[in-house]
Amino acid sequence: MRRKMIVGAWVAAGLATGLAAAGFQLYQPILPHANAAATAQAAAPAAQPAVRGLPDFSPLVERYGPAVVNINVTQAQKAGTAGPQLRGLDPDDPFYEFFRRFQNPGPQGEIPAQGLGSGFIVSADGLILTNAHVVRDASEVTVRLTDKREFKARVVGSDPQTDIAVLRIDASNLPAVKLGRSEDVRVGEWVVAIGSPFGFENSVSAGIVSAKGRALPDGTYVPFIQTDVAVNPGNSGGPLFNMKGEVIGINSQIYSRTGGYQGLSFAIPMDLAVRIQDQIVRHGKVTRGRIGVVIQEVSQPLADSFGLKKPEGALVSSVEKGSPAEKAGIEAGDVILGVDGKAVGRSIDLSSRIAEVRPGSKAKLDVWRKGAAREITVTVGELKAAVAAAAAPGGADPGRLGLAARALTPEEQAAAGVTGGVRVEHVTPNGAAARAGIRQGDIIVALNSTPVASVEQLREVISKSGKHAALLVRRDDARLFVPVELG
């Protein structure tokens, strides 16, 4: 059985040509819209009321389409290694064999690898938003406009945890999009995506919002907008418009068995993207708040046992020693229902709301404890292990692994049957750890046969590692070695 994948909608250059040459059918003839409508009308019962026609997206596309750009990325890659097309594909997948056969092996040593993605202009002076995974490890980035002009782009900064990157090109008087509020998005409303699926530039697709605040199993802080818009490799970083012509999201992920569109696509909410963009542009990096708690979802049985009217909030299962939460008086068994007046419906809401708080500032938590509500003020700390927006490559930070971790408490060590160890709190999408299959909740016991008992030790061992590392991981009741390519 082929496994399902959460994959970035990114594609290697030249794919469209290769698919056609391999005999894949890319084009499907359809009936003209007028003929289809006439047929449907003739077949409808006479008493049936007229159905309102589908919306016309052409005015939106004509006005804001020129602000959508194609992004061509050059990456240095070792000869003989799997190309970007093969990353994340199951060997049983039919696309795997196709990519394996048709990618160029090239000469020995370093060879350039080409990749394609999408982006959109947010200011007339050349500021562009896209996905972090589109420009990851890029040695050169070229932006192509709809009028065929091309510009070399500079990566101002990127944030792998939210998969957002900011680019700048040296140009002026550019067409720019209008930004909307993703908070105002309604499930069921029409949305439009513009991008370069499989390298076909400025392709338009439409659908509806299927869900809001969707959490994906990759440990991110992103409350994704789920849609049924056709998003394919190459659409990554492109805009998701509402019918007002406002960008409400950045197309980022698809959920698929094949690596292609299967009706589930996910966009980063624009409200979050704007906050990340502002931090990158103003400070050159992204900082996040943390309070030092391990949380879980509140199920109906747990809600009943805690005296809650319904399952909501984030249940604190443990509190890190010496953390801001412990200093504020947060206890295991507390259910956090709100942060600064904003409701916490699920555990992911707490993670994202705390991450938004500036480190060093205070946050008011609405807490349910022993059948009664109370308010607790906590001074928010900084998530040190998070990857900075412009972190130097090859540094000693655990961000080189693409994860955030914390030391285990003595109680957690005893429960897991380990001495030392660090718990993985967050896995960066498309990072080294994610590509190797490391999960949130894994306990890293050793790295390259060196025992790890603290985040500092982990940093030290990583700094001495080459391009490859072996992690000894405790997962559930098993121990396993996981090979990781650090790059």
N, C-alpha and C positions, 0 to 999 in steps of 0.2 A: 504493500500500500504506500502510495506516495505521501510524504509528509506535507503538511500545510506550511506556508512560509509567510512571514511578514517581511516584505522586501521594499527597499527604496525604489521609486519609479525612475531609475537611472539606466542609461543604456550605452553600450559601446558604439563608437562611430562606425559607420559602414554597415550596420546591422540590416537596414531596410534592403539594401542591394543584395546582401547575402541571403536574406530570406527569399527574395524573389528568385535568385539563382538556384536555391535549393528546392524550389518547387512548392514552397508554401503559398497558399492562396491568401493574398492580402486584401483583395477587393471582392466585394460581394454585391452583385447588381441588385438594385431595389426598384420598386415601382415609383414613378414620379408621384410627388405628394398629391397633386391634383387628382390623378387617376385613383389613387388609394382612397382619397376622401369621397370621390364620386361612388366608388364601389361600396364603401361602408354605408353611405347614405342610401343607396338603392337597396341594400340588404336590411336596413333597419326597419322595424315595424312602423306603420304610419302614425300610431298613437304615441310613439316615443318622442320625448322632447329633444330639441336640437342640443347637441353637445358643443360646448364652447371650444373653439380651435386652440391648438397649442400656441404658446407664446412665440413671438418673433424675436429672435436673439440678434438679428443682423444690426440694428442700431447700436447695441452695446458693443458688438465686435468691431464695427467700423470706427467707433469713437475711441475705445480703449485697447483694441488689438495692437496698434503700433507701439504701445508701451510694454508689450511682452517681448522678451528677447530669447534668443537661442544662445546657449553657453557651451563652448567647446573647450574641453580640458585636456591638457597633456600631462601625463604622469610618467615618472621614471619607474620602470619595472624590470625585475630580473628576468633574463631569458630562461625559458623552460618552466616558469611558474604559470599557474592558471591565470588567464586573463581576467579582467573585471567582469566579463560576461559569465564566467563560471562560478564566481563567488556566490555562495549561498544557494546554489542549485543542487538538488539531489541528483546523484549519478544515474538514478533510475528515470529521471525526468527526460522526456524526448528532446527538450531544448538543450540539455547538457551535451548529448552526443553531437548535436548540430554545431554548438559553439566550439566543442573540442576539435571538430574536423575542419572548421572554416576559419578559426583564428590563425593569424600568421605566427609561426614559431620564432622568426627573426634570428639575428645573430646572437652569439654568446655575449654575456655581460649585461649592461644596462640598455634597455630598449624603450623607446617612447610608447606609451599606451594612450589611446585616444578615448575620450568619453564625452557624452552629450547630456545636457540637461536643459532646464528652462529657468527663467527668472523674470522679474518685472521691475521697471523703473519707478522709484517712489519719489524722486525729486528731479526737477529739470536740469540740475547741475551734475547728474551722472551717478546718483546713489541707487544701487540695485539690491534687491533681496532675492535670495535663493536658498537651497538646502545646503547644510554643512557637508552632507555626504557627496554632493555633486562636486565640490572643489577640494575634497579631502586629498592630501598628498599631491596637490597640483603643483607642477613646476611652471606651468603657463596657462593662463585663462584668457580666452578670446570671446568677446561678446559680439553677436551679430544682430543687427536691428532688422526690422521688416523692410526697410528701404535698401537693404543689402550692405549698408556701411558696417565695418568691423572695427573694433577697438580692443586693445590689450587692457585687461582689467587687473586691478590690484585688490587683493583680499584684505579688506579693512580689519576683519576679524570674524571668527566663527565660534559657535557654541554647540558642540556635539550633543550635549544633553537635551537640547530642544531641537537640534537638527536645523539650526538657522545660521546663515552666513550673510555678511554684508560685503558687497563689492563696490568699487568706484571706477568709473571710466572718465577720461579727460574729454568732456564734451559739455555743451550748453544748449539751452533751448530744446531740450528733449521732451517728447511726450511722456507724461507721467500718469499713473493710475490714481484713482480716488480711494482712500482707505475708509473702510466701514468698521462697525463695531460687531465683533463676533458674538458679543453678549446678547445682541438683539436678534440673532439668528433663530428662526423657528423651524422645528421639524416639519417636513413636508413642503417647504418652499423650494422654488426652482433655483438652481445654481448652474453656473457655466464655468468650464475649465478651458484655458487656452495654453498650449504648450507645444512640445516637439516630440510626440510619441514615436519611438523607433526612428528618430531623426527627421520625421515629416514635420517641418517647421510650421508654426502658426496654425495648428489643427485645433478645431473647436469641438467640444463635446458638452452635453448638458444632461442634467438629471435633477434629483431632489436630495434634500438633506434627510438622511435616514435616522440619524441619532446625534446627540450632542454629549460632550463630556465623556467620550469613549476612552477607556483605559486599555492599552495594548500590553501584551505580556513581555515587554522589553524593559520594564523598570523605569520608564521615563516619567517626567513630571507633566507631560503634555496631555491635556484633556481634549483629545482629537474630535474634530467634526467628521462624522461618518457620512458618506454619500454613496449613491449608486452611479455617479458620473464615471464614464469610461476613462480611466487613468492607466497608462501603460508606461513601461520603461522609456525614459526620455521626458516624461511630464514632470519629473521631480523639480521642485522649486518654482513651478508655474503658479499663477494666481487662480483662486476660486472666487468668482464674482457672484453677487446677488443680482436680482433683476433691476436694481437701481444703478448698476454699474460700479458698485463699490466692491473692493477686494475684502473678503471676510476670512480668507484662509490661504495657506500655502500648501499646495498638493505635495504630499511627502511619502506616503506609504500605500501599499496595496496588500491585501490578504489573498493569497493565491496558492493553488497546488502546482501551478505551471510556471510561475514567474511573470505571467501576463494577467490582464484584467479578468476578473471573474465576478464582478458585481459589488465588490467591497473595496472602497478607497477611502483614504483618511487624509485630512488636511489639518495643519497646525492653525489654531485660532489666531486671527489677526491681532486681537488684543494682547496676547502673549508675544507675538512676533514684534510688535511695536515696542514693547518694554525691553526686549532683548536688543533690538536695533539701537535704541537710545543708549543703553549701557555700552554697547560696543563702540558707537560713534563718539560718545562723550569720554569714556574711560579706557577704551581699548580692551576691556575684559568684562566678564559677567560674574557678579557675586550673587550668592544665594544665602538665605537664612536657614538656620537649623536650630532645633531645640533638643535633639538627642533622645528621641523615643523610637521604639519599635512598635508598629501599629498593625492592626488587622481589621478586616471588615466585621461589621456587626450583623450577624444573622438573626432571623426571627427568634430562634430559641435563646440566643444571647440577649436579645432585646427584652424578651419576657423575663429572663433571670435578673436583668438589671432594672426592671421596672420602667422601661421605655415604652412609649405608645406604639412605636414602629421601628424597624431596623434603620438606623441612621447614625452618622458620626463615624469617628475613628476610635477604635478600642486600643488603649495603650496596654501592650503585653509586657513591656519591660522599659525601664528608664536607665539611660546610661549614667554611670557614676560620674559625678562632677559636672554633669551637663547643665545647660540653662534650664531644662525642664526640672531636674532634681532640685536645683537651687530655688526654683519658683514654687516647689511643693507638689508637682505633678506626681501621681502614683500609678503603679500598675493596677489596672482595673478601672481607671478613669475612662470615660467616653467623652472625647472632645467634639462638641457639636457646632462650634463656630470660632472664627478668628476675626477680631475687629469688626464684629457685626455681620460678617459674611458666613452664611451657613456652610457647614461641612456635612454633605449628604453621604459621602463615601470616604474611604481612607485616602484615595488619591487626591481628594479635595484638600485635605490637611497638608499633604506633601507640597502641592502646588501653591497653596496660600502662604505657607511658611516660607517657601522658597522666594516668594515675591517680596517679603519683608526685608528691609535694609538691615544688614548685620549691625548690631549695637543699639538698635531702636527697640522700643517696647511693643508688645502685642498683647491684646486682651483675649483670653481664651474662655469660651463658654464651656464649662465642664459639668458633666453629670457624674456624681459620686454618691454611692449608697442611697439611691432613690431621691436625691435632691440636686437642684441646679446651683452652681456657684460660678463666680468669675475669678479667674486667676491671671495675673499679669506676669509675663515672662520677658526677660531681656534676651532677644534673639541673638544667637551666635552666628558665625560664618561657616558655611560648608567648605572646610579647607580642602577636602579630598576631591571636590568637584573640579572638572577640567576648566581652566581659564580660557577666555576667548582667544587669546593670542599666545598660548603656552608654547615655550620653546620646544622643538622636537627633540626627543631623546633625553629629556630632563629626568630628574629623580622622582618626580611626582607620580603617585599611583595612576594619575591620568594617562600615563603612557600605556597602561593596561586598558584604559577606558572603563574604569570603575571607581566607585567610592566605597570605602570600607571603614570599619571601626573595630577596635579591640573587643574581644569577648570578656564578659564579666566572669568572675570565678564560678558563679552559679551556672552560667551558660556553658562554660568549659566542662563542668561536671556532667551536665545533662547530655552534652555531645560526646563525652568520653575522649576529650582532647586536652593536650597541654598547650597553652597559648592559642594561637589562631586568630584570624580576623574575619569578621562577617561581612559579606558583600551586601551593601545597602542599596546600591544603584549600579546598573550596567548601562554604559553609554551606547546608544544605537549605532551600529556599524563600526564600533570600536574593536580593538584587538580581542578583548574578553568576550564581547558579544559574538564575534565571528568564530571564536573557539567553543562557544556553547556554555560559557559561564553564566550562571543565573543569580538573580537576587536571592539572598538567603543561603547561598553556598558559603562554606567555611574554608578559607584558605589556610592550610596547616603548614605548608612549606612551598618554597619556590626554588627550583634548581637544587633540590635536596638540602636546602638551608631552612631550618625551622623558622617560622614567622610568628611572633607573639604580639606585634604592635604594627601600627601603620608606619611608624618611623623605620622599623626593620624592613617592612615591605618596600619602602622608598629606597632604602640602601641597597637591597638585593637587586631591585630593578635597575638602579643606576649602574650596576656592575654587569648587567646582562647584555648579551649581544642582540641579535635579531630574533632569537628563538629562546623560549623559556618553557619549563615544565612545571605546572602547578599541581601540588597534591591537594585535592579538594575533598572535604567531607560533605556528602550530600545525603540527606535522610539517614539511613543506617549503613551507608556504603562509603568507602574511600576509593577515589579514582585519580589517576594522573591525567591531566588535560594539557596537551601541547598548545602553546600560544605563539603566534607569529607577531613579534613586536614591531617589525619593520625597521 
